[in-house]
Amino acid sequence: MAESEGPRSRAMSIRKRLSTFHRKSKVASSKNAILKQGRGTSQVVTDDPTMPIEEKVAVIGIGCRYADGIDSVYDFWDMLARGLDCTTPPPPERFDASHYLYPGNKLPGKMYNLTAGYLKQHPEHFDRQFFKISPEEASHLDPQVRLLLEVVWESLEDAGMPPPTIRGSNTGVYVGVTASEYGVLLSMPNSNINQYTNSGTNSCMSSNRISYEYDLRGPSFTVDTACSSSLYAIHLACEAIKRGQCEMAIAGGANISLLPVTSIGFCQAGMLAPDGKCKSFDQRADGYARGEGVVSSHS
């Protein structure tokens, strides 16, 4: 089990870059102003003063991992502003693309999409010692959950809230997860299955693991509404805060493609773009591109 830099040191590095970014911004800050930056343009979008205060929910911290090495809000913002393409061919540690990839044709058992939005970080790299998880248990923990544990820590530090200060609080956890391929890998052969396999790989445990590790006492459940899972998880978190079901909430989602099976299925249905590029609202549109990501927002 490879181990990586602890989330605390990573989060402090991210916070330093964020502070540098905000200092460079020439737009005046205020309590009700957000800098919205597009390609070559910047404008201040003010809060809606007509919305009742009880309807408002503040997002105070974000941690993330996105395709091609994006691991902070700063990098994500920069990617959007510059219009970068973060799609890449399948990383060699995932699966043998030469066996499954057959560009230009829809063949049984094959995928035709050349690229997707893959994480640059090896999905199995995890600082288990930071979370005091044994090697045996960590090896049976879905990489989606491992990364969620790390980005949750980063979102709390981004919010200026040391994680120990919210232990025992009425904080809800809402996580969108629609696939769990790691369990398939662990069960080959069946002798690999142990007492940690079910709790470590079932999607329903993704949110519960966060609640357990951070000792959060609010509602905790995983949402699966396919492509809208993380969006709906954030919606549920906002509604829970408004209704007084929890004082704060951690919401987000995770999606990592460890196996080619889902992409093969989408290719058989003709749903993926052959070049692996989304062309939304364009006459060239010929399918969508799959993407990986892990995000935690703290409200």
Residue, then its C-alpha position, 0 to 999 in steps of 0.5 A: m500500500a503506497e502512502s502519500e503526503g498527509p492531507r494536513s500538509r497538502a491542505m496548508s499548501i492549498r490554503k497558501r496558494l488560495s491566499t496568493f490568488h486572492r491577493k492578486s485579484k483586483v476585485a474588491s471583496s465584500k460580504n456579499a460579493i463573489l468574483k466570477q471570472g470567465r475567459g478574459t472577463s471578470q465581474v462581481v456578482t452580488d448576493d440576492p438581497t430579496m432572498p430571505i436569510e433563512e433560505k441562504v446557505a453559505v459554502i465556507g470550505i472546499g476540497c477537491r481532486y479533479a482530472d489532470g492534477i487539479d487538487s485545489v479550488y485555485d487550480f479548478w478556477d484557473m482551468l475554467a478561466r483558461g478553458l483547458d482540456c484535462t482529458t487524457p488516455p487511460p492511465p497505465e495503472r488502471f487497466d490494459a487499454s490496448h486490450y479494451l480500446y478499439p477506436g472508431n468502431k463499436l465492437p462487443g467487449k470494447m471501448y472506442n473513446l480515446t480519452a476521459g477525465y482521469l485523475k493524475q494521482h494514483p487512486e490507491h495512494f493513501d495516507r492511512q497512518f494519518f487516519k490511524i487505519s491499519p494496513e489490512e483495513a486500508s487495503h480493503l477501503d474503496p479508493q473513492v472513500r480514501l480520497l473523500l477522507e482527505v478532501v473532507w479534511e482539506s475542506l475543513e481547513d479551507a473553512g478555517m475550522p480545525p477538524p478536531t473542533i467539530r467532533g461530536s457536533n450535529t454535522g450532516v454528511y451527504v455523499g453522492v456515489t454511483a459506482s463502486e468497482y473496487g469491490v469487484l477487484l478485491s473479490m478476485p480471488n474470493s480468498n481476498i475477502n475479509q472482515y473489512t471488505n463489505s464495510g470498505t467497498n459498499s457505496c452506502m458506507s461512504s458517508n458513514r465512514i466520514s461521519y465515523e472518522y470525524d465523529l460527526r453526529g448529524p444525518s449521514f447517508t449516501v445518494d445515488t441518482a446516477c450523474s446527478s448524485s453529488l449535485y443532489a447530495i448538496h441539495l439535500a445538505c442545504e435542505a437539512i440545514k434549512r430545516g434544522q436537521c443539522e447545524m452544518a453539513i459536509a456534502g460532495g461526491a466521488n467517481i473513479s473508473l478503476l475498470p473499463v466495464t462501465s465505459i464499455g457499456f456506455c460505448q455499446a449504447g453509443m453514449l460516449a464521444p469517440d474523441g473523449k471530448c464533450k461538445s455541449f450545445d455544439q452541432r459537433a456533439d457526438g456523445y459525452a466524456r466520462g470524468e473522475g473527481v472527488v469533492s467535499s464542500h463544507s456549509 
